[in-house]
Amino acid sequence: MNTANRNTLWASIVAEELYRSGVRTVCVSPGSRSTPLVIAFAELRDRCPDFQILVHIDERSSSFFALGLAKVKMAPVALLCTSGTAAANYYPAIIEAYYSQIPLVVLTADRPPEMRDCGSGQTIDQINIYGKHVRYFFEVGTPEILGFRLRYLRSLISRSVSISMGKGDSPAGAVHLNFPFADPMPPVPMANDVPEDLELSSPEAMFGNPSGAAYSQVITGMRSLGTDAIAAMANQIISHPKGVLVVGVYDSPPDFLDAVRKLAKATGYPLLIEATGAHRRDEIGHYDSFLRSPNFSKAHAPEIVIRFGAMPTSKSYMLWLQQHIGCQQIVVGSTNSDPTHGLTQALNVHPVNFCLQLANYLENYAQPIWQDKQWRLDFELAESIAEHAIAESLAEIEELFDGKVYAELAEILPADTYIYVASSTPIRDLDTFFHSDRPITVLANRGANGIDGTLSSALGAAWGCDRPMVLICGDLAFYHDLNGLLAAKKYNISLTVILLNNDGGGIFDLLPISKFEDTFEEFFGTSHGLDFAPIISAYSCEHMLIQDWQDFRDRLTSSLSAKGTQVLEIRSDRKRNKELHFAIWNKVIASCDRNF
C-alpha cells in the first residue's frame, strides 16, 4: 500500500480490490485528476505481472478497445480517465456494453464537491452522466482514512465488479464509479494524512479479505425452470409441430451450441442460426435469402418460434414474423426483446439449462410421432436451393464484389479464427455469404448496431486473444475510428483488416431512399474520396490495395500469419454492388418460388 497521503492509500485499495475481484486489464487515458489511480495501477502492475495497463490518448477509442477486449475475454475490463469531457467520450461504448451485456468498470476522476459548479476548470457534472446505460453508479466520495471508510471502499469496489459481470439482479454491463480527488495528485508525503496505527486498529481495511479474495463476494447460480414449467413448455411444442428454433445475435455461453442442437433434434424444429450467433454447420443459415420468397414465406406459417439471443439482423426474417404475427414467440434469456410486439413468452433462465431440460423431457416423455417432418424438410430444401443459387451466382462474378469476399473467407480462414464484423452492410453480407465448415467465432457490436469504435473494438479483441483476428468493415466505419490505429502501432497488435471501400454509405444504396437521386448522394451516399493508404502508413500499419481475387487470397493468407496490422483494401462501385446483390436475391427468390 502506498501510504504517502490519503489519495495514494485510497487509490491503492481501489486497485488491489479490482485485481482481487478479477480485473486484469485497465485502459487509461492521460490526465491530471486521475493521477492517484494511475500511480496505484502502475504499482499494482509491478507486484502482479498478470495485471496490464494500456494507455490510449483518445478516450473514445480506449473505451471501445476495452469493450472488444472484454467481449473476447468474457471478463471485466476497467477504464480510467480524468475529469471533464473526457468521461463523455466513453458514452457510446457504455451504451454498447449495456445492450450487448459486456462487463466494463468505468472509473472517472472528478474535482471534489467544493470545486464543482463554481467555474473551476475541467469540471462538468459527472453525476449519473451515463443515465440508465450503466448497471450501477456511485459517487465514491473524497478519500477519508478511517477503518470504516476503507472497508466501505473495498466492499464498494468488489460489489461493483460483480454487478458488471451480471452477478447481481441485472445482466452484465458497465458500472460507473466517480472518484473526486482534492490535491495533492502526485504521491507526495503528507504528514498526518494516514494514521500510523491503521494496520493494527483496522487490519481488514488495510489488508482486505485475509484469503486474498474479493472483499465482498457475490456467488450466483444458473436459473432453471421447474418440472411443471418444462412440462407445460413441452406440451406447447407437441401441440404445435410447425415451429422453429432461432439463434440471433448472441455471445453464447459455453456448451450452448451442443445444447441447442440437442433441443432441435428433440423438437424436430429447423434450427436457424445467424452468423453472429453460433457456428453454423448443418443448420439453416440461408434463411435471410429464402425468406424473401413470397411463396415460401406465405406457405410456411410458424406456430412457435423459440429464440436465443437478440433479434436476428435479417429484415426478411422480421417481415416473416410480422406476416404471421399470431405465432407464439418464446425468447430465452431476455425479458424485453421482441420488436414485432407479437405474442411473447420471455424466459429468464440459463439457455443451456433450458435446452437440456426441455430436450431431456421430450426424449423421455414424448414420442416423436407428433413431429412434422415435412415442415423441417421444406426448410432444408429451401436452404439447399438458396445455397446453390448463391454459390452459382458468385462463381460467375469475376470482378471485386463485396459479397464474394465472405465466400472467399469461408474457403481460406483456418479453424478457430475470429472475425470481427462491422455493422451496416458487412454484417448482413456475412450472414448471407459466409458459410464455413470450420469453427469460426464471429464478434460484432450489435447491442446498439452502430459503427462507432469498430476498429478499436477489433484491436482490443485481437490484443486479448492468441488466435488470428480478421476485421471486416466498410470505409465509413473505418474512417469513423481512425484514432484507434494508434493502439495497433503502440502495442504491435496483429490484426487483418479487410477494408471494403465503396466510397460512402453502401447500405443506403440497398434501401428505398436510393431512388430519390436529388438528395441521395449528398445526405446518404456521402462520398468522401479519401485515400486511406497514407493515413494507414502514418500509424506504421501496412496497406495493400487488392487487385483481383488471386491477389486477395495470397495477401490474406500471408497476413493471417504476419505480425502487426495489415489493411487489405478492396475498392468497388456502390451502384454495381447494388446490382449484384439484387441479382443474387432475385435468383434465390425465383428458385424458391418454383419449388414452393
C-alpha positions in Angstrom: 0.0 0.0 0.0 1.2 3.5 -0.8 0.7 5.5 2.3 2.3 8.7 1.2 -1.0 10.5 1.6 -4.7 9.9 1.8 -5.2 9.9 -2.0 -2.4 7.3 -2.6 -3.8 4.9 0.0 -7.3 5.3 -1.2 -6.3 4.6 -4.8 -4.1 1.7 -3.7 -7.1 0.0 -2.1 -9.2 0.6 -5.2 -6.5 -1.0 -7.5 -6.0 -4.0 -5.2 -9.7 -4.7 -4.8 -10.2 -4.5 -8.5 -7.5 -7.1 -9.0 -8.9 -9.4 -6.3 -12.3 -9.1 -7.9 -11.0 -10.4 -11.3 -10.0 -7.3 -13.2 -6.7 -7.9 -15.0 -6.6 -5.0 -17.5 -7.2 -1.3 -17.3 -7.3 1.1 -20.2 -6.0 4.5 -19.1 -6.2 7.9 -20.8 -3.9 10.7 -19.7 -5.0 13.4 -17.3 -4.1 15.1 -14.0 -7.1 14.4 -11.8 -6.8 10.7 -12.2 -3.1 10.7 -11.1 -3.6 8.8 -7.8 -5.4 5.9 -9.5 -2.8 5.8 -12.3 0.1 5.6 -9.8 -1.8 2.9 -7.9 -2.3 0.8 -11.1 1.4 1.2 -12.0 2.4 0.0 -8.6 0.0 -2.9 -8.8 1.5 -3.9 -12.1 4.9 -4.0 -10.6 3.7 -6.5 -7.9 1.4 -8.5 -10.2 2.8 -9.3 -13.7 -0.5 -10.5 -15.0 -2.1 -7.1 -14.4 -1.8 -5.0 -17.5 -2.2 -1.3 -18.3 -2.9 0.1 -21.8 -2.6 3.8 -22.5 -4.9 5.4 -25.1 -4.8 9.1 -25.7 -8.3 9.1 -27.1 -10.9 8.1 -24.5 -13.5 7.1 -27.2 -11.0 4.6 -28.8 -9.9 3.5 -25.3 -13.5 2.6 -24.3 -14.2 0.6 -27.5 -10.8 -1.2 -27.2 -11.8 -2.2 -23.6 -15.2 -3.4 -24.9 -13.6 -5.6 -27.6 -11.2 -7.0 -25.0 -14.0 -7.7 -22.5 -16.1 -9.3 -25.2 -13.3 -11.8 -26.3 -12.1 -12.5 -22.7 -15.6 -12.7 -21.3 -14.2 -10.8 -18.3 -14.4 -7.3 -16.8 -12.1 -4.6 -18.1 -11.6 -1.3 -16.3 -11.4 2.2 -17.9 -9.9 5.3 -16.3 -10.0 8.9 -17.3 -9.6 12.4 -15.9 -12.4 14.8 -15.1 -14.4 16.9 -17.6 -15.5 16.0 -21.1 -13.0 13.0 -21.1 -15.7 11.0 -19.4 -18.3 11.9 -22.0 -16.2 10.2 -24.7 -16.9 6.8 -23.0 -20.6 7.1 -23.5 -21.0 5.4 -26.9 -19.1 2.3 -25.7 -21.0 2.3 -22.5 -24.3 2.2 -24.4 -23.0 -0.7 -26.5 -21.9 -2.5 -23.3 -25.4 -2.0 -21.9 -27.2 -3.6 -24.8 -24.5 -6.2 -25.5 -24.1 -7.1 -21.8 -20.4 -6.6 -21.8 -18.7 -6.0 -18.4 -16.9 -2.7 -18.1 -15.8 -1.0 -14.9 -15.7 2.8 -15.6 -13.6 4.9 -13.2 -13.9 8.7 -13.7 -11.8 11.1 -11.7 -13.5 14.3 -10.6 -13.0 17.5 -8.8 -14.1 17.5 -5.1 -17.6 18.7 -4.5 -16.5 22.2 -3.3 -14.8 22.8 -6.7 -17.9 21.9 -8.7 -20.4 24.3 -10.2 -18.2 27.3 -9.4 -16.2 27.9 -12.6 -13.4 25.5 -11.8 -11.5 24.3 -14.8 -12.1 20.9 -16.5 -15.2 20.3 -14.4 -18.6 19.2 -15.6 -21.5 17.5 -13.8 -20.4 13.8 -13.9 -23.1 12.5 -11.5 -25.2 9.9 -13.4 -23.6 11.2 -16.7 -24.4 7.8 -18.4 -28.0 7.7 -17.3 -29.7 4.3 -17.4 -27.0 2.8 -19.6 -24.9 1.7 -16.7 -25.9 -1.1 -14.4 -24.8 0.8 -11.3 -23.5 4.3 -10.4 -21.9 5.5 -7.2 -20.3 8.8 -6.2 -17.4 7.3 -4.2 -16.7 10.4 -2.2 -13.4 12.1 -1.3 -10.8 10.0 0.5 -11.1 9.7 4.2 -8.7 7.4 6.0 -10.8 5.7 8.7 -11.2 2.0 9.1 -14.9 2.1 8.4 -14.5 4.2 5.3 -11.7 2.0 3.9 -13.8 -1.2 4.5 -16.7 0.6 2.7 -14.4 1.3 -0.3 -13.3 -2.3 -0.5 -16.9 -3.5 -0.4 -18.0 -1.0 -3.0 -15.3 -2.0 -5.5 -15.7 -5.7 -5.2 -19.5 -5.5 -5.3 -19.4 -3.1 -8.4 -17.2 -5.6 -10.3 -19.7 -8.4 -9.5 -22.6 -6.2 -10.8 -20.7 -5.5 -14.0 -20.4 -9.3 -14.6 -24.1 -9.8 -14.2 -23.9 -11.5 -10.8 -26.4 -9.1 -9.3 -30.1 -8.6 -10.2 -29.3 -7.2 -13.7 -27.4 -8.5 -16.7 -23.8 -7.8 -17.3 -22.8 -4.3 -18.4 -20.9 -1.2 -17.4 -20.7 0.2 -13.9 -19.6 3.7 -13.2 -17.7 4.9 -10.1 -16.9 8.6 -9.8 -13.8 9.4 -7.8 -13.4 13.0 -6.5 -9.8 13.9 -5.5 -8.5 17.0 -3.9 -4.9 18.0 -4.0 -2.2 16.6 -3.9 -2.5 14.5 -7.0 1.1 13.0 -7.0 2.3 10.6 -4.3 4.0 13.3 -2.2 4.1 12.6 1.6 1.6 14.5 3.7 2.0 14.5 7.4 -0.8 13.0 9.5 -2.8 12.0 6.4 -2.6 8.3 7.2 -2.8 7.2 10.9 0.3 5.3 11.9 -1.7 2.6 13.8 -4.2 1.9 11.0 -2.8 -1.6 10.3 -3.3 -2.6 13.9 -6.6 -0.8 14.5 -8.3 -1.9 11.3 -6.4 -4.8 9.6 -9.5 -5.6 7.3 -9.4 -2.1 6.0 -5.7 -2.2 5.2 -5.3 -5.8 4.0 -8.8 -6.8 2.8 -10.0 -10.3 2.9 -7.4 -12.5 4.6 -7.9 -15.2 2.0 -6.8 -12.8 -0.8 -10.2 -13.0 -2.5 -12.6 -10.1 -3.1 -13.8 -8.3 0.0 -17.5 -8.7 -0.8 -18.3 -11.7 -2.9 -21.4 -12.4 -4.9 -22.0 -16.1 -5.7 -24.5 -16.9 -8.4 -26.2 -20.0 -9.8 -27.8 -20.7 -13.1 -31.5 -20.1 -13.3 -33.7 -23.0 -14.5 -37.4 -23.8 -14.8 -39.2 -26.2 -12.5 -40.5 -29.5 -13.8 -44.1 -28.3 -14.2 -43.0 -25.3 -16.3 -40.9 -27.6 -18.5 -43.8 -30.0 -18.9 -46.1 -27.1 -19.9 -43.5 -26.0 -22.5 -43.2 -29.5 -23.8 -46.9 -29.7 -24.3 -46.9 -26.5 -26.2 -44.3 -27.9 -28.6 -46.1 -31.2 -29.0 -49.3 -29.3 -29.8 -47.6 -27.1 -32.4 -45.2 -29.2 -34.6 -44.6 -26.3 -37.0 -42.0 -24.4 -35.0 -38.5 -23.1 -35.4 -35.5 -22.6 -33.2 -33.6 -19.3 -33.9 -30.2 -18.1 -32.7 -29.9 -14.4 -33.3 -27.1 -12.1 -32.5 -25.6 -13.8 -29.5 -22.4 -14.1 -27.4 -23.4 -17.6 -26.4 -22.3 -19.2 -23.2 -20.1 -22.3 -23.2 -21.8 -25.6 -24.3 -24.7 -23.7 -25.8 -24.3 -25.0 -29.4 -24.4 -28.6 -28.4 -27.4 -28.0 -26.1 -29.4 -26.2 -28.8 -28.6 -28.8 -31.4 -29.9 -31.4 -28.9 -33.1 -29.4 -28.5 -33.5 -29.1 -32.3 -33.4 -32.9 -32.6 -35.8 -33.4 -29.7 -38.4 -31.0 -31.1 -37.9 -31.7 -34.8 -37.8 -28.0 -35.4 -35.4 -26.5 -38.0 -32.6 -24.6 -36.4 -32.0 -21.1 -37.9 -28.6 -19.6 -36.9 -27.3 -16.1 -37.7 -23.5 -16.0 -38.4 -23.0 -13.8 -35.2 -25.0 -16.3 -33.1 -23.0 -19.5 -33.3 -21.0 -21.7 -35.7 -23.4 -23.0 -38.5 -22.6 -26.5 -39.5 -25.7 -28.4 -40.8 -28.2 -25.8 -39.6 -30.3 -23.4 -41.6 -28.1 -20.4 -42.4 -29.5 -19.0 -45.6 -32.9 -18.1 -44.2 -32.5 -14.4 -44.9 -32.3 -15.3 -48.6 -35.1 -17.8 -48.9 -37.5 -16.0 -46.7 -37.5 -13.3 -49.4 -39.5 -15.8 -51.5 -43.2 -14.8 -51.2 -44.3 -18.4 -51.9 -42.2 -19.9 -49.2 -42.9 -17.3 -46.6 -46.7 -17.4 -47.2 -46.9 -21.2 -47.2 -44.8 -21.7 -44.1 -46.5 -20.1 -41.1 -44.7 -20.8 -37.9 -46.8 -21.8 -34.8 -43.9 -21.4 -32.3 -40.6 -19.6 -32.5 -38.1 -20.2 -29.8 -35.3 -17.6 -30.0 -31.9 -17.3 -28.2 -30.1 -14.0 -28.3 -31.2 -10.7 -29.9 -33.5 -10.4 -32.9 -31.6 -11.6 -36.0 -30.2 -8.9 -38.3 -32.2 -10.3 -41.2 -35.1 -8.0 -42.2 -36.8 -10.8 -44.2 -36.9 -12.8 -41.0 -38.7 -10.0 -39.2 -41.1 -9.5 -42.1 -41.9 -13.2 -42.0 -42.7 -13.0 -38.3 -44.9 -9.9 -38.9 -46.6 -11.7 -41.7 -47.5 -14.5 -39.2 -47.8 -12.4 -36.1 -50.2 -14.8 -34.4 -47.4 -17.3 -33.7 -46.2 -17.8 -30.2 -42.7 -16.4 -29.6 -40.6 -17.7 -26.8 -37.5 -15.6 -26.0 -34.9 -17.4 -23.8 -32.6 -15.3 -21.6 -34.1 -11.9 -22.2 -37.2 -10.2 -20.8 -37.6 -7.4 -23.4 -36.5 -8.5 -26.9 -39.4 -8.6 -29.4 -39.6 -5.6 -31.8 -42.5 -7.2 -33.6 -44.6 -6.9 -30.4 -46.1 -10.3 -31.0 -47.4 -13.0 -28.6 -44.3 -13.4 -26.5 -43.2 -15.5 -23.5 -39.9 -14.3 -22.0 -37.9 -16.9 -20.1 -35.4 -15.6 -17.6 -33.4 -18.8 -17.5 -29.9 -20.0 -18.4 -30.1 -21.0 -22.1 -28.1 -24.2 -21.7 -30.1 -25.4 -18.8 -33.3 -24.7 -20.7 -32.3 -26.6 -23.8 -31.1 -29.6 -21.9 -34.1 -29.7 -19.6 -36.6 -29.4 -22.4 -34.8 -31.8 -24.7 -34.5 -34.4 -21.9 -38.2 -34.1 -21.1 -39.2 -34.5 -24.7 -36.9 -37.5 -25.2 -38.1 -39.3 -22.1 -41.8 -38.5 -22.0 -42.9 -37.8 -25.6 -43.0 -40.0 -28.7 -41.6 -38.2 -31.8 -44.6 -39.2 -33.8 -46.0 -35.7 -33.3 -43.1 -34.1 -35.3 -43.9 -32.6 -38.7 -41.1 -34.0 -40.7 -42.2 -32.3 -44.0 -42.1 -29.0 -42.3 -38.4 -29.5 -41.4 -37.7 -31.0 -44.9 -39.1 -27.9 -46.5 -36.7 -25.6 -44.6 -33.8 -27.9 -45.5 -34.8 -27.9 -49.2 -35.1 -24.1 -49.2 -31.6 -23.9 -47.5 -30.2 -26.1 -50.3 -31.8 -24.1 -53.0 -30.5 -20.8 -51.6 -27.1 -22.2 -51.0 -26.9 -23.5 -54.6 -28.2 -20.3 -56.2 -25.8 -18.1 -54.2 -22.8 -20.3 -55.0 -23.7 -20.4 -58.7 -24.1 -16.6 -58.8 -20.8 -15.9 -57.1 -18.9 -18.4 -59.3 -19.9 -16.2 -62.3 -18.6 -13.0 -60.7 -15.0 -12.2 -61.7 -15.0 -8.5 -60.6 -14.3 -7.5 -57.0 -17.7 -7.7 -55.3 -18.2 -7.2 -51.5 -20.5 -10.3 -51.2 -17.9 -12.6 -52.7 -15.3 -11.5 -50.1 -17.2 -13.6 -47.5 -17.4 -16.7 -49.6 -13.6 -16.4 -50.2 -13.0 -16.1 -46.5 -15.1 -19.2 -45.8 -12.7 -21.1 -48.0 -9.4 -19.6 -46.7 -9.8 -18.9 -42.9 -8.4 -21.7 -40.7 -10.4 -23.2 -37.9 -10.7 -21.1 -34.7 -10.1 -17.8 -36.4 -12.0 -14.8 -35.0 -14.0 -12.5 -37.3 -14.9 -9.1 -36.0 -17.6 -7.7 -38.4 -18.8 -4.1 -38.6 -22.5 -3.1 -38.6 -24.3 -1.9 -41.7 -23.7 -3.8 -44.9 -20.8 -6.1 -43.7 -22.8 -7.9 -41.0 -25.7 -8.5 -43.5 -23.3 -9.8 -46.2 -21.5 -12.0 -43.7 -24.8 -13.6 -42.8 -25.7 -14.2 -46.4 -22.4 -15.2 -48.0 -20.2 -16.6 -45.2 -20.7 -20.4 -44.5 -17.7 -22.3 -43.4 -17.3 -25.9 -42.4 -14.6 -24.9 -39.9 -15.5 -23.5 -36.4 -15.0 -19.7 -36.6 -16.2 -17.3 -34.0 -17.9 -14.1 -35.2 -17.9 -11.0 -33.0 -19.9 -7.8 -33.6 -21.0 -4.6 -31.8 -24.7 -5.3 -32.3 -26.1 -4.0 -29.0 -26.8 -0.6 -30.5 -26.0 -1.6 -34.1 -23.7 1.4 -34.6 -20.4 1.7 -36.5 -18.8 3.6 -33.5 -15.5 2.3 -32.4 -15.4 -0.8 -34.7 -11.7 -0.6 -35.4 -10.8 -0.1 -31.7 -13.1 -3.0 -30.6 -11.4 -5.3 -33.1 -8.0 -4.2 -31.9 -8.9 -4.8 -28.3 -10.2 -8.3 -29.1 -7.1 -9.0 -31.1 -4.8 -7.9 -28.3 -6.7 -10.1 -25.9 -6.6 -13.4 -27.9 -4.0 -15.7 -29.2 -5.8 -16.7 -32.4 -5.9 -14.9 -35.8 -8.3 -12.0 -35.9 -9.9 -10.6 -39.0 -11.9 -7.3 -39.1 -14.3 -6.7 -41.9 -15.6 -3.2 -42.2 -16.7 -0.6 -44.6 -14.9 2.6 -45.4 -17.2 4.8 -43.2 -16.8 2.5 -40.1 -13.0 2.6 -40.7 -12.9 6.4 -41.1 -15.1 6.8 -38.1 -12.4 5.3 -35.8 -9.1 6.1 -37.4 -7.7 7.2 -34.0 -7.9 3.6 -32.9 -5.0 2.7 -35.2 -2.6 4.3 -32.7 -3.1 1.2 -30.4 -2.1 -1.0 -33.3 1.1 0.9 -33.6 1.8 1.3 -29.9 1.2 -2.3 -28.9 2.1 -4.1 -32.2 -1.3 -5.8 -32.4 -1.7 -8.4 -35.0 -4.9 -7.8 -36.9 -6.0 -8.3 -40.5 -8.4 -5.6 -41.6 -10.4 -6.1 -44.8 -11.5 -2.6 -45.8 -14.4 -2.7 -48.2 -14.2 0.8 -49.7 -17.1 1.7 -51.9 -16.6 5.4 -51.2 -19.6 6.1 -49.0 -22.6 4.6 -47.2 -23.2 1.5 -49.3 -26.1 0.3 -47.0 -28.2 3.2 -48.2 -27.9 2.1 -51.8 -29.8 -1.0 -50.9 -32.7 1.0 -49.2 -35.7 2.7 -50.9 -34.1 6.2 -50.2 -31.7 5.5 -53.0 -34.4 6.1 -55.5 -34.5 9.8 -54.6 -31.5 10.8 -56.6 -31.8 14.5 -56.0 -30.9 14.2 -52.3 -29.5 10.7 -52.0 -25.8 11.3 -52.6 -25.4 14.4 -50.6 -27.2 13.2 -47.4 -26.9 9.4 -47.6 -24.3 8.3 -50.1 -21.8 10.7 -48.6 -18.8 10.0 -50.9 -15.6 11.1 -49.1 -12.9 10.4 -51.8 -10.3 9.6 -49.2 -7.0 7.8 -49.9 -6.5 5.7 -46.8 -3.0 4.5 -47.7 -1.0 7.4 -46.3 -3.2 7.5 -43.2 -2.6 3.8 -42.5 1.1 4.2 -43.1 1.3 7.1 -40.6 0.3 4.6 -37.9 3.0 2.1 -39.0 0.4 -0.3 -40.4 0.7 -2.0 -43.7 -1.6 -1.1 -46.6 -2.4 -3.3 -49.5 -4.7 -2.5 -52.4 -6.2 -5.7 -53.7 -6.1 -6.1 -57.5 -8.1 -9.3 -58.1 -9.3 -12.5 -56.3 -6.0 -14.3 -56.5 -4.2 -11.3 -55.1 -6.8 -11.3 -52.2 -6.2 -14.9 -51.5 -2.5 -14.6 -51.5 -2.3 -11.5 -49.3 -5.0 -12.7 -46.9 -3.1 -16.0 -46.3 0.1 -14.2 -45.7 -1.5 -11.6 -43.4 -3.0 -14.3 -41.1 0.5 -15.4 -40.0 2.1 -11.9 -40.1 2.9 -9.7 -37.1 1.3 -6.3 -36.8 -1.8 -4.8 -38.5 -2.3 -5.1 -42.2 -5.2 -3.4 -44.1 -6.3 -5.1 -47.2 -8.3 -2.6 -49.2 -10.9 -3.7 -51.7 -12.4 -0.9 -53.8 -15.7 -1.4 -55.5 -18.5 0.6 -57.0 -21.6 1.1 -54.9 -24.1 1.0 -57.8 -22.5 -2.1 -59.2 -22.6 -3.7 -55.7 -26.3 -3.0 -55.5 -27.0 -4.6 -58.9 -25.1 -7.7 -58.0 -26.9 -8.0 -54.6 -30.3 -7.8 -56.1 -29.4 -10.2 -59.0 -28.5 -12.8 -56.4 -31.5 -12.3 -54.2 -33.8 -12.4 -57.3 -32.2 -15.7 -58.4 -32.8 -17.2 -54.9 -36.4 -15.9 -54.9 -37.2 -17.3 -58.4 -35.6 -20.7 -57.5 -37.6 -20.9 -54.3 -40.9 -19.8 -55.9 -40.6 -22.6 -58.4 -40.3 -25.2 -55.7 -42.9 -23.9 -53.2 
